[in-house]
Amino acid sequence: MTFIVTALGATGPTLTACDTATAALAKATELLRAGYEDVLIADGDGVQYGPVEFDQRFTKGGNL
């Protein structure tokens, strides 16, 4: 499954595809730490989650 991480930064929007839930969560965390806003992760069906909810649903929580 491919996960899509989107966010809004000072230079505009960004979109990154990740092959695993762990990689998607890592990218979302990286973007948050870099000051990006509106960080969301979409699953294979296009449903979007905030990083905390994504962590709980896809990586069993505790990774943030």
N, C-alpha and C positions, 0 to 999 in steps of 0.2 A: 504494500500500500504506500502511496506517496502522500506526504503531508505538506501543506503549503503554509508557510509562515509569512504573514504580512505585517507591516508596521509603517508608521508615519514619522519621519525624521525631519531635521532642519533642511535637508536637501531634497525632500520630497518622499514619496512612498517607496517602499522596497518590498520585494517578493522573492522568497527563497523556497525551493522544493527540497524536501528531505525524504530519504528512503525509510527511515525508522522513526518511531515515536520519540526515542531517546535523543536522536539528532535534532528533531524538530523542537523539542523542549530546550535543548542546549542552545540552539539558535535564538529562540525566543528570549531566553535568559540573557544571552549576549546583547541582544538588541535593547532590552530593558535597561541593562547596566550602562549602555552607551547613550541613554537618554531618549530613545525612541518612545513614541506614544502609540496608543491604539494597537498594541501587539496582539495578534490573533493567530490561532493555528487551525487550519481547516483539515478535516479528515477526508478520506476517500470519497465520501458522499457529499462533500462541500459544506458540511456543518462546521461552523466556527466556534472555537472555545477560547476563553482567556487562558493564559498559561497555568494558573492554579487549577482551574477545572480540568484542563487537558491533562495535567499531571495526575490528578486523582482518577480520571477515567482510563487513561492509556498507559501510565507507568506505575500505577498503584500508589501514587503519592509519595511524599517525602524526598523528592529530588530537587525541589526548589530551595 
